Amino acid sequence: MDKLFTLDNKGYIKSRESFDIEFKQNFQLGDNLIKYIKSLIGMANNKGGKIVFGIQDKPHIPVGMTNNKFNEADPVTIDKTIRECFSQELIWSSSIYRFNDKDFAVLSVEEAELKPIICKKNKANILREGAIYYRYRGETKEIEYPELQKIIDKEREKEKLLWMNHIQQISTIGPKNVQLLDTYKGEISVGSGRILIDKNVLEKIKFVKEGNFVEKDGAPTLKLVGNITGIVDIENTIPTDKLFPLFTKDLQERLNINSHDIKCILWKLNIKGNQKYHSETKTGKNSNWVNKYSESLLPVLKRIINTKPDFLKTCRKDYKEQVLDKKK
């Protein structure tokens, strides 16, 4: 960030807006928040980037923010809007930067692991369903052909490398020792045996069938010959500790908060029931259901707690009013 705030002899910021930097005078709520999210999506579809608030436009002078709306913004609302409007979540963060005794806000986003991120609904005459937003030098707009083709080619290359890795593993293990999983029907070939598969894993694995490589609609496919027998009971699948290794107590200890606070936070964010972060399992045949959580939940909770000073207080208050008081 220090390099970004390098000034020339007139006091202007030397850096210019580019594919990974956008300057704003002040952080605003309402429809402006949708515009910021659109820019973050565009950057994620490129190489990632930052939106910096507190910079005067033309010329770019670091004047600092003149309102407190950045601190009023709820990270939960931003996350919810992203999930509501786009095909996948972003890895983003927010922070305050101090320069020349003035406060500047920064929204940062990482490059998307899976591209392109696609808009899935219209919103506020700013977002268009089906659009792919991309950050160009100094502006965010719907992607053009060359950049989209580049993204598609790169994703195909990643897919081919993944196939090569799978084939190398099959070669190492030996074809006779490899079992085949049908994720469409939820069936697996295990001879006369039966395997229960984690429902979260089942949703993410792509099935291949028949016996040779083919090219269909530009997508490489491996087909495997033969029928698959041995039905997987999806309704009774068992979540694994690898996917959800953390108990509620683990979250509490690693966030350094008490048991009541973690209960309030999980309720406020509606984590239970979110298949990405939460699952239920039994430790024994006759035991009660136990809540388990993924490692990916921790950075989300840390970011919200660290960037929203009043978040814990709000969680306690809302939990008391909407849960505890209603039980009386």
Summary of the structure (lengths in Angstrom):
residues: 328
radius of gyration: 24.2
end to end distance: 51.3
largest distance: 78.8
contacts: 879
relative contact order: 0.09
helix: 35%
strand: 20%
